[in-house]
Every structure is written in C-alpha cells, then in structure tokens.
Amino acid sequence: MVGKTPVSGGSPSKPGKGLLIGSICCALVFLANIVIGKIAIVQGATEAPGLGDVGEFLVLFVAVVLFIGACLARERAAAADSNPSNQQ
C-alpha cells in the first residue's frame, strides 16, 4: 500500500504528510518575507528587503505544487482504501 509505512510508533503515516509540511513551510517563508518588507517600509527603508517579485512567485508556486501533491496523495490513498480489489 502506498504511504502506509509504519513510523516509530508502529502506526501508519498519512500519505502526503511530507508534501503538506513542505507546503506549509513555503507559505511561512512567504509570509515572513511580507512581514519583513512591511517592517522595513514602516521604518523608512527606501528599498524593501526580501525575495523580490520573482522570488515571491517561485515560493508561492512551490507551495501550491506541494499542496496539490499532498491532496492527490491523500485522494489516491483514500481511493485505494475504499477499493482494495484494484491494488496491484
């Protein structure tokens, strides 16, 4: 079964958990960049520090791709659990 490897506690892990954690980390990096830029502007900086437009786009793009991957992994596991006769 895909994604059902036991972890240290002996219980099966949820599929897509690593992808979801990666997505959350990317979203937190984006939010931290926004906060850092806002603080710099409020304190009078002429140029905001941070990732820039392309960097922000790439971080959000990776977050969305990882989130979609996590959703698809969970859907695939749910479909495999509900229909065990189609497993190879």
Secondary structure, DSSP 8 states (H G I E B T S, - for coil): -TT--B-TTSSB--TTHHHHHHHHHHHHHHHHHHHHHHHHHHTT-SS--SSHHHHHHHHHHHHHHHHHHHHHHHHHHHHHHH-GGG--
